[in-house]
Amino acid sequence: MIPTLRARFQQRFTPAGDGGPPDRFDRRLIAPMVLGSVLNPVNSSMIAVALVPIGSALGAPPSQTAWLVSGLYLATAVGQPVIGRLVDMFGPRRLYLIGTAMVGVAGLLGSVAPDLGALVAARVLLGFGTSAAYPAAMHLTRSEAERTGRDSPAGVLTALAVSAQTVSVIGPTLGGLLIGLGGWRTIFLVNVPLSLACLVLGALRLPKATKIAKGARGADRAADAEGVPIPAVRGIDLPGMALFAALLVALMVFLMKPRAEDWYLPVLALLAGAAFARRELRVPQPFIDLRVLGGNGPLLATFLRQFLSYTTAYAFLYGFTQWLEEGRGLHAAAAGLVLLPLSLTGLLVSAVTGRREAVRGKLVVGSLVQIAGCAAMLTLQAGSAMWLLAAVGALMGVPQGLNGLANQNALYRQADPARIGSAAGLLRTFMYLGAMAASAADAAFFRHGADTGGLHHLSLFMLAGAVLLLAVTVIDRSLGTLTPRKA
């Protein structure tokens, strides 16, 4: 009896990833992984119902409040792959704790920001802070698969998808409720308790080293034994990261408001991209290994599908929400409630389909339903019944629950396990590139306000993206051959 009690005690209190249950995923990791992954999508979506109140309170037009969206996306698009690479090199715990602490600081700064500039700065800091949790979670998932020798993480990946994709559509409803209770500043202040919860869970449950990170350090020790310096600093490709950041900043600033007089921005993006490619192909330890990435056509196709999926998804989230408030005349709280079926449908679809990977089938169904949803938006008018508005939201929730989960599962199978963190970060980068393209589309079609005519033009833009997503999915034969890896 005593040995049995001792075994149970060791199983309960042994640190995760270091002598825990040898043949199953350490479930203590799930809470910090999921809660940390929630931070980014919930912040990127809550702001949708706050743009109008913030603009009214601070006297800022929509062209300026749009920076609250773009600032976070810009920081996230740069931060996700950069921090993901650092996670691959140094393990997830340290980066997770630093990132979630930044979220709390950003929340406090946003809650007391005196003007729009300070508020945008808080959103940028929030973007960088929320960039750590998702790459850390994907790294932990891969590490646990190697530790246990079992590569069947469908349940864990589903939990991440539900938190990272479905929670993103809960954000407008939550944001509307918070604004109704305490004003728009509460959507910043709510990050403080979320940050504290992440810090406590991360400190208590995340392993100090994972199997992948231990292996990397073992290689470093071997190199040092041969007289080669340990690449603690040399291994961080800072010039590559800087060029990558310059490429994204120039591209995304242009996408935010494309104008002929800003022709230099895409030129700058091309020059930075060329310099980035030249460097990454020459250095021994690149930030992004373009040789490996360029030879991985299926992974590149997954990045493209992620971009297309979220261009349509975010164009709906922001465009439809603004139209509800301006074109339909609803209060922010009422608009959030109209979007509640979107949240519930996405959650239900993710939960029901999560255990089966079925990447190709999910993407085909998701793109077809996106096409149907965009067509339904063309029928909406300023006097459309509330039930119809809710029905359109519910319809668009189906691809929300399918596409992100399918792309995440595809990446898990297609990416190099040693670079799973940076690959996961790039997946998020393409998601936010889609969000930026959607933001630019919203600005273009709502140039004189979120009226019904602009909504219909936006719907046609979304429809084109959904059709292209279907085409890219159908012609990709590699999706039918995805199988579990051996850990």
Secondary structure, DSSP 4 states (H G I P E B T S, - for coil): -HHHHHHHHHHHHSPTTSSS-TTS--GGGHHHHHHHHHHHHHHHHHGGGTHHHHHHHHT--HHHHHHHHHHHHHHHHHHHHHHHHHHHHH-HHHHHHHHHHHHHHHHHHHHT--SHHHHHHHHHHHHHHTTSHHHHHHHHHHHHHHHHT----HHHHHHHHIIIIIHHHHHHHHHHHHHHHH-TTHHHHTHHHHHHHHHHHHHHHS-SS-HHHHHHHHHHHHHHHTTPPP-TTTTS-HHHHHHHHHHHHHHHHHHHS--GGGTHHHHHHHHHHHHHHHHHTTSSS-SS-HHHHHT-HHHHHHHHHHHHHHHHHHHHHHHHHHHHHHTS---HHHHHHHTHHHHHHHHHHHHHHTT---HHHHHHHHHHHHHHHHHHHTT--TT--HHHHHHHHHHHHHHHHHHHHHHHHHHHHHS-GGGHHHHHHHHHHHHHHHHHHHHHHHHHHTTT-S-HHHHHHHHHHHHHHHHHHHHHHHH-GGGGG--PPP-
